[in-house]
Each structure stands twice: as C-alpha cells, then as structure tokens.
Amino acid sequence: MEFGTFAHLSTACVDLTKPGTEQQRLLDNADLAVRSEQWGFKYAWASEHHFLEGYSHMADPMVFSAWVGARTKTLHVGSAITNLCRPLNHPVRVAEQVAMLDLLTDGRYEFGTGRGSSSTEVLGFGIAGLDDTRALWREAVREIPRMWRDDIYSYEGQSFSVPPRKILPRLALPVAPPMWVAAGNLETFEMAGRMGLGVMCFALAALGDSGIPRAIERYRKALEQAQPVNGWINDNVAVVVPGFWVEPDDDAAVRRFCNSGINRQHTAVVRYLDSIPQPFAAPPWPEQFPAPTPEMITSSRLRAGALVGDPAVVTAVVAQYREYGVDMIVIDSMTGNLSVEDYAGSLQLFGETVIPQFDRDPVQRTRRLRLAAMEARTAPRELSPA
C-alpha cells in the first residue's frame, strides 16, 4: 500500500477578506506537498475546481504540480483531476501540458482525469449539463494517448477536430504516463477497469458502508477484460480520506479534529458537488452542518473511515483499507482551521509511525508498471513456428 497527500486549496475555514489569505493558503498547501516527500509519502495530488468559493480554489492542478515537482526529487505529482471536457479544457492542450510535465519531472507526473462534479462548474463553461460530460470525457480520454503515440495526429470528432499535426513535445518515455479517473459510483469503477485506468474515489459515503469492497470487486473483474486506452494497465485503486488527524494521545486527537472546523468543509462539499450522491442534504446556505462528535469519529473508525487518533488506532484503520483491496490512501489534511505547522506535524507523525508498516518500497508502483510496459514494448518478439 502507498500513500499520498491531496491539495484542493480549501478555504472553508479561512477569512478571505484579509489580504493575502488566499495566496498564503495556496503556498501552505504546496509547502506540505513538498515536505511530505521526506515523511515517506510518494504522491502529491491536486484537484481542479472552478467557481467554488469557500470549498476549493485550486483552479489548475498542473501549475501546482509543476511548482511541487520542481522542488522534489522522487515525489510523483498528479492531477486529481484534470477535467477533459471541451470547452473547459481542449484535449490537445491537455496532451501538450501533460507531456511538458512528464519531461520536466522526468516521468514523475500522474495524469488523473475526470469530467467535473458540480453543475456550478460545468454550466459556467457553457456545457449544457452534467449528463453531457460523460461523452465529452470518453472522447477525450481515448484520443489523448493517440496524440502522444501517433507521429502525425488527426481527428474528426463530436466535440473537437484536429487537422494532421505533430503534437509536441513528446513524452519523457516511449509509453504513456499513468492515467487515472475519478469515481463516485460503481459504474465508473467498472468503466475504469475496462479502460485499464487507475481509479480514485472521492466519495466513500456515496458507495455506502460496504461499498468500497464491492466497488473494488467490480473494478478487478472489469480489469480481466481491459482494453487499456493508453497502452498499459494501471490497476491501482486510490481512496481520498478527508478525515485525518494523528497525534500521540488518542482522545486529544479526536477532540482536536472535531473542533478543527471540518464541518465547514463538509458543508461545502455537499453544497457544491451535486453530481455525487450525498447521504445528507446540505442545510440552507450559509448554515453549516454541526461539528462531528467524538462518538461519530469512533464509529467511523470501525468501518474504514476517518484516519483520526493515535498512531496505533490509525494503523488499524489503514489495515482495514488494505483488507478491502485499496492500493493507495490519499490524505486530504489541510481542510480545517489549524496551522500549516500543525498539519505538518500530524503528517510527519503518520509518515514516521504508520507508513513504514505498509510501504517499504522506495519506488512508486506506477513507475514500475510504466517501465514494465516500456520493456514489453521494446523486447524482441519470438518468431512463431513455421
């Protein structure tokens, strides 16, 4: 099992009327991502969101990834997600940007994709509705690998067309970078498996208490018939865990998390992400959900939920995720009202006490899969008997 951090520039608990607050929050998110490398984390993910005030101000994960990638040596940086829907992002521009990042990071870029999770975003870019994004995403995710692979690329499609052109620059390696898709329902897990894409889940509640094992089972079954869109199979399941706080005393950790303002973040999620089924209706804005209670956190920990508590308790929760078949846990930590140094201390403690129990391999699994695909492509073929 591997571990990563997640940054979406949450502003639910900060005062945006104070000059410089938004900028400092972004710099703090980037600082945590850079420092996570020394604590044993292998991946730093960043979201893409638009117009979602008070929830996520992370408008461009590729810019964030470039900044973090330039300041790290082994950390993989990735988009979670880049929206592939035209007109929001033109597929050719996305292919060019991914190639640039692949070159600049020497193959450390992870290409996470999706179609948007909010009508506020989708309608803001002139897309007719959330249902239309399915076809837009499917078209782009199949064509972008062709742009890297074909010497001269051309295409006549539904949402975009390209005359014969050489898409530049080329990738760092002769096979495509790892590709992922965000999933919030069982159907997307199955589709990801058929396409050979890694799957990243952001909405455990939408899957229900037993949904993670069921979704992973559907995904693994679909992988058996995979026709990978980018030439090789990235068979990873990553789960973003929004509830996180680790410190030596278990009761103190639970109390601090409950008082961190996480309820404001939860309110913003339910308010905006209307493409993902939510277990609770958002209260009338600007009312907020009440803060979680210690009893709620304790209950959540019994069913592979929040990573909140002392290292021993959190280790047990991580073990539950591993039993479910999760390959990567991604920690969404900077969502409350605590300081960047508070979050850094908690992530460092997690990295020093929990990660070594699950991950001792210094090389990312996606790196190994990509190199194996490159070797398979370049290996001499045996002649069949005459």
QUIQUIMO-V375362 format. One line per field, one symbol per residue. psi: psi as a letter, one per 30 degrees, with the letter a starting at -180 (. if undefined). burial: I if it has 9 or more other C-alpha atoms within 8 Angstrom, else O. A space follows every 10 residues. Layout:
psi: ???
burial: ???
//
This chain:
psi: klkllkkghk gfgljffkkf eeeeeeeeee eeeeffefgf kfkjlkljlk gikfdkgjfj feeeeeeeef glefkkklki lkkgkkgekk eeeeeeeeee eeeeghggkk jklagkgkfe eeffggkele effeeeeeee ffeeeeeeek ekklkjaefl kkljljklll lelglllkkl kkkgleeeee eeeefgklkk kfieeffleg eeeeeeeeee eeffgkikfg flkjhkjkkk jfjkkkleke eeeeeeefgf gfeeeeeeee eeiffkkkfk kklkkgllkl klleeeeeee ffhickikal eeeeeeeeee eeefgkfkkk kjeifaglle eeeeeeeeee effeefffjg kfkkeeeeee eeeeeeefkk kkklk.
burial: IIIIIIIIII IIIOOOOOOO IIOOIIOIII OIIIOIIOII IIIIIIIIII OIOIIIIIOI IIOIIIIIII OIOOIIIIII IIIIIIOOII IIOIIIIIII IIIIIOIIII IIIIIIIIII IIIOOOIOII OIIIOIIOII IIIIIIIIOO OOIIIOOOOI IIOOOOIOOO IIOOIIIIII IIIIIIOIII IIIIIIIIII IIIIOIIOOO IIIIIIOIII IIIOOIOIII OIIIIIIIII IOIIIIIOOI OIIIIOIIOI IIIIIIIIII OIIIOIOOOO OIIOOOOIIO IIOIOOIOOI IOIIIIIIII IOIIIOIIOI IIOIIIIIII IIIIIIOOOI OOIIOIIIII IIIIIIOOOO OOOIOOIIII OOIIOOOOOO OOOOOO
//
